[in-house]
């Protein structure tokens, strides 16, 4: 399977135009740009990169099958293809894999911080964006270094529903945070702030299913990268690639255009698809 490591190649048709806009030398005037190009000038290029079974599950017992091994390895290798500076995870994924669970008892903050964005100093060039609308995740550090991946600085994505005590808790560990909505997360606000405040040009969304669907509905996904393992799970409780939330508007179905398909080692597949609603942000 062909391996490409340049994130610019992954951006494909968007890269030259964005380079021109950023350099400010020979780029087209704003009125000549498409809605899509203007959107990417304000926010990162976003790829949703997932590994699934043949029946569309992104967790479950199939992960332990030998048939899934090569697909897992390729999924990890392909992270480098997109060259993303940040990876975004939903709350459930953070609880299970990256944060220190749920904060059980929130200490009373000695300082009442305003509900304003906070950018902590960090020498780390990689980021994990943690979706945490209500401020429930527990932390012991402002960085994460797990699963053999480079150390990453944490950016909490909050709404104004969080308490000031939770802000004081984040400040205790010098964790960066961004407000992106009053009670519900607004993907567009979050993406624009990530680019403006942290200079993030390429962002990877890696689940779970609810956060994938939320960003897809907002037109905030530029490409779906899907590695399919040659195995089926059959579970009626395992999470799927995209899932509607019971407490958020369901939205409408979204069509995709197939960009590329390749067979990978072990009999799996790698699909690259472009959502047809990607001008939404």
N, C-alpha and C positions, 0 to 999 in steps of 0.2 A: 504494500500500500504506500502511495506517495506521501512523504512527510514534508511539510512546509512549516517553518518556524516563525515567519515574519507576520506580525499582527497586521501590517499594512496589506499584505496579500489577502488576509481574511476579510478585510473591509471591502475588497474588490472595487466595484465601480464608484464607491463613495470616496476613496482615499485621495485621488487627484484633486477633486473639487474642494475637499476639506483642507488640503494642504495649501491650496491657493488662497482660500479664505483666511486661513491662519497667518500666512506669510504677509498678506496684504499688499502684494506686489502686482501680480498679474491676474488675480482672481476676478470672477465676474461680479458685476454689481448686484446688490441684494435683490432688486426687482427682477433680475434675470434668473435668479435661482428658483428651483422648484421648492415647494413646501417641504419636501423631504430633506433637501440640502440645507435649508434654513434651520430645520429642526436639529440636524446633526451639528450645526455650527454652535448650538447652544447647549448641547448635552452629549454624553458619551455615545459611541457606537455600542449597542447592546446585543449580546448573543446569549441565548438560553441553551446551555450545554448539559445534556442529560444522558443517562444510561437506563435503558428499559428492557423488559422482557418482550417476547413476541406479542403478549397481550397487553402491553402498555403500562406495566407496573414499574414503579421506580423504587420500591422496597419489597421485601419478602424473602422467602426461603430460597428463591432461585439464585440469589447472590452467592450462595455457598456451593452451587453446582459446578463441576469441573468445566462444563460448557460455557460458563460465564467468565472464567478466568481470563482468556484472551481479550474478551470485550472490555473487562475492567482495566486491563493493562493499556489497551488502546485509548480508552476514555481518558486515562491519566495523561498519556502522551499528547493527546489532542488539545489539552489545555494550553500547551506551549504554542500550538498552531495559531491560536487567536491572540496571544501576547497581551492578555488583559492585565491591567494594573490592579483591578479590584474584583472580588467575587462577592455576590450578594446572596444571602440565605434568608429564608423565612424563619419565623419564631420557633416553630416546631423543630425544624432542622437544627437551629442553634441550640435548643435545649438538649437535643439528643446527641449532638456531635461536637460542639465547639464551645458554648458557654458552660458555666459551672452550675447548670440546672436553673431552678427558679429561686429568686431571693425569698427566703422564708419570713424573715423579720426585718423590715426596713428601718434602720436607725433614724432617729430624728435629726435632721440636718441642723448644724449650728449656724449655717448661713442660708438665707432664702435667695436662691438664684433666680433671676428673671428667665422667662422661657424664650431664650435666644440661643442661636447656634453657637457651638463652642468647638474650636479647633485646637486640639492639644498639640504641643510640639512633638515631632517624631522624626527620627532619622531613617525610618523604614519606608521603603518605596512601594510596598505592597499593602493592600487594604482588604479587610473583610467588612462588608456592610451588613450589619445585623438589623433585620426588621423587628422592631419591638415597640409597637404603637402605644401600649399601655405601661411600659416600663416595668417588666417583670423578670428580666434575666439577671442572673447572679454572675459576678465577676471577681477575679482575684488579680487581674492584670489588664493593662490596656493593649496587650498584644497576644496573638495566638500563633503557636508554632506546633502544628500537628500533621499527622498523615504524611510525613516526609516532605512537606511543602515549606517554602521559605516563610520566615517570620512575617506576620502581617499585623498592621495597626488596626485596631477596632474602631469603626464608625457606627454608632448607634443611630438608627433611623426612627425617630419618635413622632408622636403627635402631641398636641397641647393637652391631651387627656392625662399625661403623666403628672405625678406629684412633684412638688419642689424638693421633697425629701429624696426622691429618686435622682434628681439632678445633682444634689449634694453627694449622693452615693457614687455617681459616675465621676464627679470631680475628685473624689477621694482617690480613685485609681487613675486619674488624668485620662479619662476616656473621651474621645471626641464624640459629639452628637449633633444631629441636624433635625430640625422640626420640619415636617413635610405634611401638614394638614392639621385640622382642628381635632376631629375625632376619628377620621379614617385617613389612611395613608394616601397621599396623592403622588403617583409615580412620576409625573411630570415635574413637580416641584423638587422632588428628591433628586432626580437625574440632573436637573439644571444646577442645583446646589453642589452636587458632587463634582461637577466639572469646574464650576466657578471657584469653589473654596478649596478643593483638593487637586485640581488639574487632572482629573481622571478622564482620559480620552476613550478608554475601552473598558467595558464592564461585562462581567460574566454573571448570569443568573443561573444558579444551580439547585433550585428547588427550595421547598417542596412544591407539590402540585398546586396548592392554593395561591402561593405568591407568583408562580409561573402564570397562572390564569389571570391574576390581577394585572400584571404588567402586559400580558397579551391583550386583554380587553382595553387597556389604555392606549394601544397602538405603540407601546414602548419597547417592543422587541423587534430588532432588525433582522435577526436570523435565528432559526432553530437548528442546533447541531444535535442530532440524535444518534447515539450508538445503540444498536439493537443486538442483544445477546440471543443466540439460537436456543432459547429455553422459554417455557411458559410457566407461569406461576399458578394461575387459576383462582387466586384468592379473591374473595368479594369484600375484603377489608383493607387490603394493601392499597397504598396511594398510587394514583395514576399520574401521567405526565402533566395533565392539566385538570384541575378540579375546582368546581364552583364552591364558594363558601356559603354556609347557611346564614351567616350574618352580614353578607355583602350582596349587592345587586348581582344577579346571575349573569347578565349580559347576553350577547348573541353569539352564535357559532362563528368561527373565523376560518376562512379558507387559506390555503398555502400554495405556493408555487415551488415545485421541486427544482433546486439549483444544481444538485450533484448527488450521486449515489455511488458508493464504492463498497466492494466486499473486503472484509478485514480478516485477519488470521483467525482460524477457529470456526469459520462459517458465519460470522456475524456481519452486520451491515452498518455503514455510516451514511446517514442521510443529512443533507443540508437543504433546508427549506426556508423560504421567505414568506412571512405573513402578508396577506393582501391588505391588511388594515394598518400598515406601518407608518402611515402619515398622521396618526392620531395625536401625537404629542406636539 
